[in-house]
Amino acid sequence: MGNMSSFWRVGIVFLTFAAHILVFLTAREDFYMLLGLFTGVFWLYLLIIDEYEITDVFYMAIALRVFWLFTTPALSDDYHRFIWDGEVTLSGDNVYGHTPSDLIVLDEFDTTLNGELYKQMNSPDYFSVYPPVNQLYFIASGLFTDSIYGRLLTLKILFFLTEFIGLFTLFRLALSKGVAIGKFSLWALNPLVIIEGIGNLHFEVVMLTYVILAVVYFKKSWLLSAIFFGIAISTKLLPLMFLPLLIPYLGWGRSIKYGAAAGLTFLLTFLPFLSLEVLLNIWSSIDLYFQSFEFNASIFYIVKWIGELTLGWDIVQTAGPIMAGVTVLVIATLSFFPQKTWKLSLPAAALIVSTVYLLMSTTVHPWYALIPFGISLFSKHKFPFWWTGLIFLSYSFYINGTIEEKPLFLFIQYGMLFFLIGRELVKKSRLKKEMGVRVE
């Protein structure tokens, strides 16, 4: 604990809550105000980390989430689709079988609730891409109320309860020295985690809760760990990337058993919805998403710019699959070469994969940075933490409703990120040469 006076310690807590309230009240189009407030929140967060006991941090983290529990997402409208998906399933239809545009013209879907949801939806011509565990949350939100706010609040309560399990698990790990106390504080009070998690209802936080549980039970019960990991995959498909990374650490036999248990868990959650048509529908939406959407990309934008400069045409459809192939190549390299070649811990390998994936992606929303940040809690890398502050610059896309990329803010964000990654790589390389230590 630091030496800050009681007056300032209380004052910082008050200012933190006040700043969170102001962030909620600021529209994403008012970018400069939003950025200033977020920067202030982030600065206060840095002060709190070193000044408070871990128990105080835990209570503060819960209190901040309770505040955001009762707010309507101001920076994202995805929740309209969440509620719509739940309503479709409750009506007896397969949520993956029809687009909202297909359903809204039917008499049984021509209701006040569905009409309001449809008007606010951002991708009504796409099949749902939200995996089965998400759908369970969406369904539960519609069991007790017919109002949009009532369903939103129910969804947030379920989100809060799930995240609480993850926070409490990390809290207990920190107390038992299973994870650094500072790491718990970094996650528990991180403004991006709170605002994009319980604030805007992005399920990366829920997925990471199940990943944390899988990590905790990894040595106690491989089967229970695999089940939690399968649930994580069924929340967001991205954890699939990490399964091959187990091979150098567990060997082929145990890795196959673990992957089979996780895969079976995922399959069981999908069974109520599964058919060939559904798989084709989901794939068509995912494929269209990656080919049609571009937001806050880094290396992809550079490749696209070079292609347009040299070839004179947009190479998105060609470059996209190639850059996805780079991620696959990295996964294969880290998975199928002997672990002693790389001297990486499993969290470090997963962090490399998630970072490469995002750097090669066409679309990198602010909440995507939570994935490498969550993984970094179990490693010694710090750049994902700083990225959670830098990536808020991506909201410059919405300045005054212009809806276009702002190169200056992209350059600042990724310039700083690449600098931080480079600095860590140099530091780790020197340490490895001097001491021959395992790279975390």
Backbone torsions as a table, in degrees:
resi	resn	phi	psi	omega
1	MET	NA	144.0	-178.6
2	GLY	-81.7	-169.8	-176.0
3	ASN	-107.1	17.2	-177.8
4	MET	-65.4	141.0	-179.4
5	SER	-68.1	159.3	-179.3
6	SER	-60.2	-37.4	-179.8
7	PHE	-58.4	-48.3	-178.0
8	TRP	-71.4	-32.6	179.0
9	ARG	-65.2	-42.9	176.6
10	VAL	-68.5	-39.5	-179.7
11	GLY	-61.8	-40.1	179.9
12	ILE	-64.9	-40.3	177.7
13	VAL	-62.6	-45.0	178.8
14	PHE	-60.3	-46.6	-179.6
15	LEU	-63.7	-36.1	178.5
16	THR	-61.5	-47.5	179.1
17	PHE	-65.8	-39.8	179.2
18	ALA	-62.7	-41.3	-179.6
19	ALA	-66.2	-39.4	177.0
20	HIS	-62.1	-40.3	178.5
21	ILE	-62.6	-43.5	-179.6
22	LEU	-66.4	-35.8	176.5
23	VAL	-61.2	-43.8	179.2
24	PHE	-61.7	-35.6	-176.0
25	LEU	-81.9	-4.1	-176.3
26	THR	-102.6	127.6	178.9
27	ALA	-72.2	150.7	-177.5
28	ARG	-67.5	-21.1	177.0
29	GLU	-69.3	-24.5	178.7
30	ASP	-88.2	66.6	-167.2
31	PHE	-61.6	-44.7	-173.9
32	TYR	-66.0	-37.8	174.6
33	MET	-65.9	-43.9	-179.4
34	LEU	-62.7	-43.5	179.7
35	LEU	-64.7	-41.4	179.0
36	GLY	-62.2	-42.6	179.7
37	LEU	-67.0	-43.8	-179.9
38	PHE	-63.8	-39.5	177.3
39	THR	-61.4	-41.2	177.2
40	GLY	-63.1	-44.3	178.2
41	VAL	-61.0	-42.4	-178.2
42	PHE	-65.1	-39.8	178.8
43	TRP	-64.8	-44.4	177.2
44	LEU	-61.8	-39.1	177.8
45	TYR	-60.1	-41.1	178.5
46	LEU	-64.4	-35.7	178.4
47	LEU	-68.2	-39.7	-176.2
48	ILE	-66.8	-37.8	-173.6
49	ILE	-52.5	-42.6	-175.0
50	ASP	-94.9	-2.3	-171.9
51	GLU	-109.1	-7.6	-172.8
52	TYR	-127.8	147.8	175.2
53	GLU	-65.9	156.4	-176.0
54	ILE	-60.4	-34.9	178.9
55	THR	-66.8	-39.8	177.2
56	ASP	-63.8	-40.0	177.8
57	VAL	-61.5	-42.2	-179.8
58	PHE	-61.4	-46.7	179.8
59	TYR	-64.5	-39.4	178.5
60	MET	-64.2	-40.9	-179.8
61	ALA	-61.7	-42.4	179.0
62	ILE	-65.9	-43.3	-178.6
63	ALA	-61.9	-41.5	178.9
64	LEU	-64.2	-39.0	179.1
65	ARG	-69.6	-33.9	176.6
66	VAL	-63.6	-38.4	176.5
67	PHE	-59.6	-50.9	-177.6
68	TRP	-69.4	-16.5	179.9
69	LEU	-59.1	-34.5	-173.1
70	PHE	-99.7	8.2	-179.3
71	THR	-96.5	157.2	172.5
72	THR	-93.0	131.0	-179.1
73	PRO	-50.7	123.3	-176.9
74	ALA	-99.6	-20.3	-175.3
75	LEU	-106.9	1.5	-178.5
76	SER	-152.1	143.1	176.4
77	ASP	-111.1	16.3	-177.8
78	ASP	-62.1	-25.5	-174.9
79	TYR	-63.4	-23.4	176.5
80	HIS	-63.5	-40.2	177.4
81	ARG	-68.3	-36.7	178.4
82	PHE	-57.8	-50.0	-177.6
83	ILE	-66.1	-39.3	177.5
84	TRP	-59.4	-47.6	-179.8
85	ASP	-58.5	-42.5	178.2
86	GLY	-62.0	-41.3	179.8
87	GLU	-65.0	-38.7	178.9
88	VAL	-61.3	-46.4	-179.3
89	THR	-66.0	-41.4	179.3
90	LEU	-64.7	-24.5	179.0
91	SER	-81.1	-7.8	177.5
92	GLY	100.8	1.3	179.4
93	ASP	-94.2	158.7	175.3
94	ASN	-81.6	118.3	-173.8
95	VAL	-63.7	-23.3	179.8
96	TYR	-92.4	-0.2	-174.1
97	GLY	-93.7	-16.7	-175.8
98	HIS	-143.1	147.1	172.2
99	THR	-82.6	157.3	175.5
100	PRO	-56.6	-35.5	178.8
101	SER	-64.6	-31.2	176.7
102	ASP	-69.8	-37.3	-171.8
103	LEU	-85.1	-33.2	-171.9
104	ILE	-63.7	-22.5	-179.2
105	VAL	-81.9	-10.8	179.8
106	LEU	-80.8	144.5	-176.6
107	ASP	-59.2	-40.6	-176.6
108	GLU	-69.6	-15.8	178.0
109	PHE	-104.2	-0.8	-179.5
110	ASP	-84.6	70.0	-179.8
111	THR	-117.2	165.8	179.2
112	THR	-60.9	-44.5	-179.9
113	LEU	-61.1	-52.3	-177.9
114	ASN	-64.6	-36.7	178.7
115	GLY	-63.6	-41.9	179.1
116	GLU	-67.5	-41.7	178.2
117	LEU	-63.2	-42.9	-177.4
118	TYR	-62.9	-40.6	-179.6
119	LYS	-63.5	-30.7	-175.7
120	GLN	-93.9	-4.6	-174.2
121	MET	-76.8	143.0	-176.7
122	ASN	-93.5	-16.7	-179.3
123	SER	-141.2	64.7	-175.2
124	PRO	-69.5	-15.7	-178.9
125	ASP	-94.3	5.7	-179.6
126	TYR	-104.5	142.6	169.5
127	PHE	-68.9	152.4	179.6
128	SER	-62.6	138.3	177.2
129	VAL	-114.5	8.9	-178.4
130	TYR	-84.1	123.1	-175.5
131	PRO	-64.5	172.0	-171.1
132	PRO	-58.4	-39.2	-179.5
133	VAL	-62.9	-40.9	174.0
134	ASN	-56.8	-44.2	-177.7
135	GLN	-61.2	-33.7	177.1
136	LEU	-63.6	-40.1	175.5
137	TYR	-63.5	-44.0	-178.0
138	PHE	-63.3	-42.4	179.6
139	ILE	-63.0	-46.9	-178.3
140	ALA	-59.9	-31.5	-178.2
141	SER	-66.8	-21.9	-177.0
142	GLY	-102.0	7.9	-175.7
143	LEU	-77.4	-25.1	-169.7
144	PHE	-121.2	-6.9	-177.0
145	THR	-150.2	154.2	178.9
146	ASP	-107.9	-1.6	-179.2
147	SER	-89.3	150.7	179.4
148	ILE	-63.7	-45.4	-179.0
149	TYR	-66.1	-38.5	178.9
150	GLY	-61.4	-41.7	178.8
151	ARG	-70.1	-37.7	177.3
152	LEU	-62.3	-45.4	-179.8
153	LEU	-63.2	-42.1	177.8
154	THR	-61.2	-43.1	179.0
155	LEU	-61.7	-40.7	-179.8
156	LYS	-68.6	-36.0	178.2
157	ILE	-63.8	-44.3	178.0
158	LEU	-62.9	-41.4	177.0
159	PHE	-60.4	-47.9	-179.3
160	PHE	-59.4	-45.6	-178.7
161	LEU	-63.3	-39.4	177.6
162	THR	-65.9	-47.2	-179.4
163	GLU	-64.0	-34.3	178.1
164	PHE	-58.4	-40.2	178.5
165	ILE	-60.5	-43.7	178.5
166	GLY	-64.8	-43.8	179.0
167	LEU	-62.6	-44.4	-178.5
168	PHE	-65.7	-37.8	178.0
169	THR	-63.2	-45.8	176.9
170	LEU	-63.4	-38.8	178.7
171	PHE	-59.6	-47.2	179.3
172	ARG	-66.4	-37.5	177.3
173	LEU	-62.1	-41.9	-179.8
174	ALA	-65.1	-40.2	179.0
175	LEU	-64.8	-33.2	-179.2
176	SER	-93.4	8.7	179.7
177	LYS	67.7	18.4	177.0
178	GLY	-74.5	-22.0	173.4
179	VAL	-146.3	149.6	-176.5
180	ALA	-61.3	138.4	179.0
181	ILE	-56.7	-40.2	178.7
182	GLY	-61.4	-34.4	178.9
183	LYS	-65.5	-41.4	177.9
184	PHE	-60.6	-46.1	-179.6
185	SER	-62.2	-39.7	179.8
186	LEU	-60.2	-40.8	-179.3
187	TRP	-77.9	-46.9	-171.1
188	ALA	-60.7	-35.8	-175.3
189	LEU	-111.4	5.7	-177.9
190	ASN	-61.3	124.4	-177.1
191	PRO	-59.6	-37.9	-179.3
192	LEU	-67.3	-39.8	177.8
193	VAL	-59.9	-44.6	-176.2
194	ILE	-73.2	-48.6	-174.9
195	ILE	-68.2	-45.1	-178.2
196	GLU	-84.5	-16.3	177.2
197	GLY	-85.2	-97.4	-178.3
198	ILE	-64.0	-25.8	179.7
199	GLY	-71.1	-51.9	-176.2
200	ASN	-109.1	3.3	173.5
201	LEU	61.5	46.7	174.4
202	HIS	-95.2	125.7	-166.0
203	PHE	-79.4	5.1	171.6
204	GLU	-57.6	-35.2	179.4
205	VAL	-66.6	-42.2	177.4
206	VAL	-64.0	-45.8	178.4
207	MET	-57.7	-44.7	-178.6
208	LEU	-66.8	-28.4	174.5
209	THR	-61.0	-44.4	178.9
210	TYR	-69.4	-33.1	175.4
211	VAL	-65.2	-42.4	178.0
212	ILE	-59.7	-43.6	178.2
213	LEU	-63.7	-37.7	177.6
214	ALA	-64.2	-39.4	178.8
215	VAL	-66.1	-44.0	-177.8
216	VAL	-61.3	-40.9	-176.5
217	TYR	-91.5	3.4	-175.3
218	PHE	-57.7	-43.6	-178.7
219	LYS	-88.9	-22.4	-178.2
220	LYS	-81.5	-44.5	-177.7
221	SER	-153.7	104.7	-176.9
222	TRP	-62.6	-32.3	-178.3
223	LEU	-69.0	-46.5	178.4
224	LEU	-63.8	-39.5	177.1
225	SER	-60.1	-44.2	-179.0
226	ALA	-65.4	-37.1	178.1
227	ILE	-63.4	-45.9	177.6
228	PHE	-62.4	-37.8	179.5
229	PHE	-67.4	-37.7	176.1
230	GLY	-63.5	-37.9	176.3
231	ILE	-65.5	-37.9	176.9
232	ALA	-61.5	-42.9	178.1
233	ILE	-62.8	-37.3	-178.9
234	SER	-78.2	-1.9	173.2
235	THR	-98.3	-47.3	173.0
236	LYS	-140.5	131.9	-172.5
237	LEU	-69.9	-16.3	-172.6
238	LEU	-56.3	-34.9	179.8
239	PRO	-59.6	-15.9	174.7
240	LEU	-53.5	-32.5	-177.9
241	MET	-61.3	-25.7	-172.0
242	PHE	-88.3	-16.3	-176.3
243	LEU	-59.6	-44.5	179.6
244	PRO	-61.9	-23.0	-178.0
245	LEU	-67.2	-14.4	179.8
246	LEU	-72.3	-23.4	-172.1
247	ILE	-56.0	-47.7	-179.0
248	PRO	-66.2	-19.4	-174.5
249	TYR	-99.9	-34.6	-177.4
250	LEU	-106.9	-16.0	-172.8
251	GLY	85.4	166.9	-175.8
252	TRP	-64.2	-43.7	-175.7
253	GLY	-61.6	-54.6	-178.4
254	ARG	-68.1	-33.2	178.4
255	SER	-65.7	-41.6	178.5
256	ILE	-64.3	-41.7	178.1
257	LYS	-61.9	-45.6	-179.3
258	TYR	-64.4	-47.1	-180.0
259	GLY	-63.1	-37.8	179.4
260	ALA	-65.5	-41.5	179.2
261	ALA	-66.3	-42.1	177.7
262	ALA	-65.7	-42.8	-180.0
263	GLY	-64.8	-39.8	178.4
264	LEU	-64.7	-39.8	176.6
265	THR	-60.1	-46.4	177.8
266	PHE	-60.2	-44.5	-178.6
267	LEU	-63.6	-40.3	179.9
268	LEU	-62.8	-36.9	178.3
269	THR	-70.6	-25.2	-177.4
270	PHE	-88.0	-19.8	-173.5
271	LEU	-52.3	-41.9	-179.2
272	PRO	-61.8	-19.4	-176.0
273	PHE	-108.5	-10.9	-161.2
274	LEU	-76.6	135.3	169.7
275	SER	-165.9	164.4	179.0
276	LEU	-61.2	-39.8	179.8
277	GLU	-62.0	-41.9	179.4
278	VAL	-61.9	-45.7	179.9
279	LEU	-60.2	-42.0	178.8
280	LEU	-65.5	-39.4	179.0
281	ASN	-64.0	-45.9	-179.7
282	ILE	-63.1	-44.4	-179.7
283	TRP	-62.6	-38.7	-178.9
284	SER	-64.0	-38.7	179.0
285	SER	-70.2	-42.0	178.6
286	ILE	-63.9	-45.1	-179.7
287	ASP	-62.5	-43.2	179.3
288	LEU	-65.7	-37.1	179.4
289	TYR	-60.4	-48.4	-176.7
290	PHE	-72.1	-24.3	179.6
291	GLN	-90.4	-22.7	-172.9
292	SER	-105.0	-27.5	-173.9
293	PHE	-101.4	136.4	174.6
294	GLU	-136.8	124.6	-179.1
295	PHE	-157.3	125.3	172.1
296	ASN	53.8	35.4	177.6
297	ALA	-79.3	167.5	179.9
298	SER	-122.4	-85.7	-178.4
299	ILE	-61.0	-35.4	179.9
300	PHE	-58.9	-43.8	179.4
301	TYR	-63.4	-36.4	178.7
302	ILE	-65.6	-46.1	178.4
303	VAL	-61.4	-42.7	179.5
304	LYS	-62.6	-43.1	-179.8
305	TRP	-63.9	-43.6	178.8
306	ILE	-63.3	-40.8	179.2
307	GLY	-62.3	-44.5	179.8
308	GLU	-67.3	-34.3	-178.4
309	LEU	-71.7	-39.9	-174.7
310	THR	-92.3	-35.5	-176.1
311	LEU	-102.5	-22.8	178.3
312	GLY	83.0	12.4	177.4
313	TRP	-146.7	162.0	-177.0
314	ASP	-73.9	119.2	-175.6
315	ILE	-100.2	22.5	-175.7
316	VAL	-54.1	-50.2	-175.1
317	GLN	-66.2	-23.3	177.4
318	THR	-89.2	-46.1	-175.7
319	ALA	-70.6	-35.0	-177.5
320	GLY	-54.6	-56.3	178.9
321	PRO	-61.1	-36.3	179.7
322	ILE	-64.1	-42.5	-178.9
323	MET	-70.5	-33.2	173.2
324	ALA	-63.7	-35.7	177.8
325	GLY	-63.7	-30.5	176.8
326	VAL	-61.9	-43.0	178.3
327	THR	-62.3	-43.5	178.4
328	VAL	-61.2	-40.4	179.1
329	LEU	-63.6	-41.6	178.3
330	VAL	-63.4	-44.0	178.8
331	ILE	-60.3	-46.2	-179.1
332	ALA	-63.0	-40.9	-178.9
333	THR	-63.7	-44.2	-179.1
334	LEU	-74.5	-22.5	-174.6
335	SER	-91.7	-37.9	-169.1
336	PHE	-104.3	-7.8	172.3
337	PHE	-90.7	151.9	179.5
338	PRO	-55.8	138.3	-177.8
339	GLN	-58.8	-32.5	-177.9
340	LYS	-65.3	-19.3	177.8
341	THR	-65.1	-36.5	-173.1
342	TRP	-103.1	-26.5	-177.8
343	LYS	53.4	46.1	179.2
344	LEU	-108.4	143.3	169.4
345	SER	-74.5	161.5	179.6
346	LEU	-60.8	-44.6	176.0
347	PRO	-60.1	-36.8	179.4
348	ALA	-65.7	-39.8	178.0
349	ALA	-64.8	-44.1	178.9
350	ALA	-64.0	-35.6	178.5
351	LEU	-66.3	-40.6	177.1
352	ILE	-60.7	-47.0	-177.8
353	VAL	-62.1	-47.8	-178.0
354	SER	-65.3	-36.2	179.6
355	THR	-69.5	-45.9	178.4
356	VAL	-61.1	-42.6	179.3
357	TYR	-56.6	-46.6	-178.9
358	LEU	-69.8	-37.7	-179.9
359	LEU	-69.0	-24.0	179.0
360	MET	-93.7	-5.4	-173.5
361	SER	-78.6	155.3	175.2
362	THR	-82.3	-22.6	-176.0
363	THR	-134.5	123.9	180.0
364	VAL	-132.8	88.2	177.5
365	HIS	-69.6	157.5	-177.7
366	PRO	-54.1	-39.4	-176.5
367	TRP	-72.4	-13.4	176.5
368	TYR	-65.7	-28.5	-179.6
369	ALA	-65.8	-15.2	179.1
370	LEU	-67.5	-24.7	-178.0
371	ILE	-66.9	-57.8	176.3
372	PRO	-62.6	-31.4	179.0
373	PHE	-64.9	-44.5	178.7
374	GLY	-61.7	-41.2	178.6
375	ILE	-65.1	-36.5	-176.5
376	SER	-66.5	-14.2	177.3
377	LEU	-60.8	-24.9	-177.8
378	PHE	-104.4	14.7	176.8
379	SER	-132.9	-175.9	179.8
380	LYS	-103.1	5.7	-178.6
381	HIS	-77.7	142.1	-175.4
382	LYS	-112.9	-16.5	-174.6
383	PHE	-61.3	-32.7	178.3
384	PRO	-63.9	-31.9	176.9
385	PHE	-62.9	-47.0	-179.9
386	TRP	-67.9	-30.0	178.2
387	TRP	-63.8	-32.0	178.7
388	THR	-65.2	-21.3	173.7
389	GLY	-87.9	-41.2	-176.8
390	LEU	-69.6	-35.5	-171.1
391	ILE	-69.9	-13.5	176.4
392	PHE	-65.3	-18.4	175.6
393	LEU	-61.0	-19.8	-179.1
394	SER	-65.0	-19.8	177.2
395	TYR	-69.0	-6.1	173.2
396	SER	-61.7	-18.8	176.8
397	PHE	-54.9	-28.1	-173.1
398	TYR	-104.3	11.1	-176.8
399	ILE	-50.3	121.6	177.3
400	ASN	50.0	28.6	177.6
401	GLY	73.7	18.9	-176.6
402	THR	-74.0	-27.8	177.2
403	ILE	53.4	60.9	175.3
404	GLU	-157.1	155.3	-179.4
405	GLU	-67.8	144.5	176.1
406	LYS	-111.7	102.4	-173.9
407	PRO	-52.3	-36.3	-178.2
408	LEU	-60.3	-46.3	-178.0
409	PHE	-71.4	-32.9	173.3
410	LEU	-62.2	-43.6	-179.1
411	PHE	-63.7	-43.1	-179.8
412	ILE	-63.4	-48.2	-178.0
413	GLN	-60.1	-55.4	-174.1
414	TYR	-79.4	-27.0	174.5
415	GLY	-61.5	-46.3	178.0
416	MET	-65.8	-41.1	-178.4
417	LEU	-63.6	-47.1	179.9
418	PHE	-64.6	-34.9	176.0
419	PHE	-62.1	-45.6	-178.9
420	LEU	-65.4	-42.1	178.0
421	ILE	-63.6	-44.8	179.4
422	GLY	-61.0	-41.9	179.9
423	ARG	-63.1	-40.8	179.3
424	GLU	-68.1	-38.2	179.2
425	LEU	-63.7	-43.1	178.6
426	VAL	-63.3	-43.2	-179.1
427	LYS	-63.7	-44.5	-179.7
428	LYS	-66.0	-38.4	180.0
429	SER	-63.5	-42.8	178.7
430	ARG	-64.2	-43.3	-178.8
431	LEU	-63.9	-39.2	179.9
432	LYS	-64.2	-41.9	-178.8
433	LYS	-69.6	-39.4	-175.4
434	GLU	-76.3	-35.3	-172.2
435	MET	-121.5	-12.9	-179.3
436	GLY	66.0	30.9	-175.8
437	VAL	-86.1	161.9	176.2
438	ARG	-70.7	134.7	-179.3
439	VAL	-84.1	121.7	-180.0
440	GLU	-95.5	NA	NA
